[in-house]
Structures are given as C-alpha cells and as structure tokens.
C-alpha cells in the first residue's frame, strides 16, 4: 500500500531521483529542496511503499494574504507509478494540509503543453485564472490555476 507522509531530509536522495526523472534538465537543484524542508509554512509530502519513493508534492502556505493562500510549487510521480491515481492522491493530500493550515485556496502554474497535468488539475476542480506568456522560457507559456478550498 502506498503511504503519503511528510518528507524529511533523509528522503532527499529519493526526492532528487523523482525530480530528475520528472523534470530532467529543468529540475530544481538540491538546495531548493533542502530550503523547503526547513522553511516555515512548507507542505512537503512524499508517497511511497516498501519498494521506495514513488512521488512527492511540494508547496507552501503564504500567510501574507488574509485568509492565507496555498501555492503548489511542484508535483512529480515516477514514470512506473503514473496513471494509477497517485498524482491525485498527492494533490488531495496537499489540499487537505493546506486547508488544515487555514488556506482559502490553492494556486499553481502549469505549462500550457502539459496535457496530463492540466487534466489532473481540471478533474480536481482547478480553474484557469490567467495565462503567463514565456513563463517557462521563450514560447513556453504557463497557465495560472486556482481552486478554492472548503
């Protein structure tokens, strides 16, 4: 059974492997993950079983807003685990953690051409809030999505 739990520093090698597989050259550097593990307001969850880590979700609660706003920064699932509902479970776990922390909504950016991620977010109730031209580089636009919580 796949379990989802808070990530720890001991999980960093597995997280970096998932990140590399999912994002290749565009992956976050290790320092980003180390900082997120220490950052107040982070929501950093890891999914896995006895066979190892299968995916993660990372975001933060931004308390500058009233009520607070959750920002999903990254979600990645190993190829061997895709199309089994794990991305949905990670997303739902992130949303529950965000709601428990008082967040009124979750926001995120997704590359316009990432149809699998867009489908995941659409099915979960996220709606387009805007477009961000060249967000991921020249000619690589993002969509900003939002979902109210509660």
Order of alpha helices (4+ residues) and beta strands (2+ residues): beta-alpha-alpha-beta-beta-beta-alpha-beta-alpha-beta-beta
